[in-house]
Amino acid sequence: MPADRASLNWRKSSRSGNNGACVEVAFVGDGVAARDSKEPDGPVLVFDRARWAAFLARLSC
């Protein structure tokens, strides 16, 4: 992951509203980074794309 997280294209769902309690994601090379929108300088989890796809598939069940 790049050292400068601010340079990543962080995205959140358009359905999340503006309450600040959202998960933001950014595509990083062959992975996906996720963070809490309330803490943009806090911890970031990075998943490979296969695990991210599996996570999204489970959400739609």
N, C-alpha and C positions, 0 to 999 in steps of 0.2 A: 504494500500500500504506500502511496506517496507520503512523504513526511508532511506536506502541506495539505491537510484535509480540506481546507477552504477551497482549494482548486478543483475539488471533485464536484461533479454535477449531482448534488443531493436532490432527491425527489421524494415526495410523499403523496398519498392518495388525494385526489381532488374531493373525495367524500369525507375527508378527515376534519373539515371545518378549521376554525382558527383558534381552537382552545389551547394549542401548544402541547397537547399530550399525544404525540404522534411518533411513529417509527419512520425514519427517513432511510432511503437506500441509495446507493451509488454503485455503478458498475466499475470495477477496478480490474483491468486486464482480463483474466479468465475467472474472476470471482465477483462476488457481490458483498458490499460492505453495508452494515446496518447500524444505526445509532438512534438514540433517544433525542427527539427534536428539542426537548427542554434543556439538554446538556450537550450542545454541539462540540464542546471540547472534552467531553467525557469518553468513556470506553466505546470502542467500535468492534463489532463482531464481523469477521470476514468468513464467508462460506464459498465453497467452490460451486460452480453453476449447477451441477447435478444435485447437490444437497439442497440448494435454493429451490430448484424445480420441484423436488420432492416435498419440501415444506409448503410451497404454494399449492401443490396438488392436494395435500392434507387439509388445507384451509377450505377448499371447495367441497369437501365431503359433507 
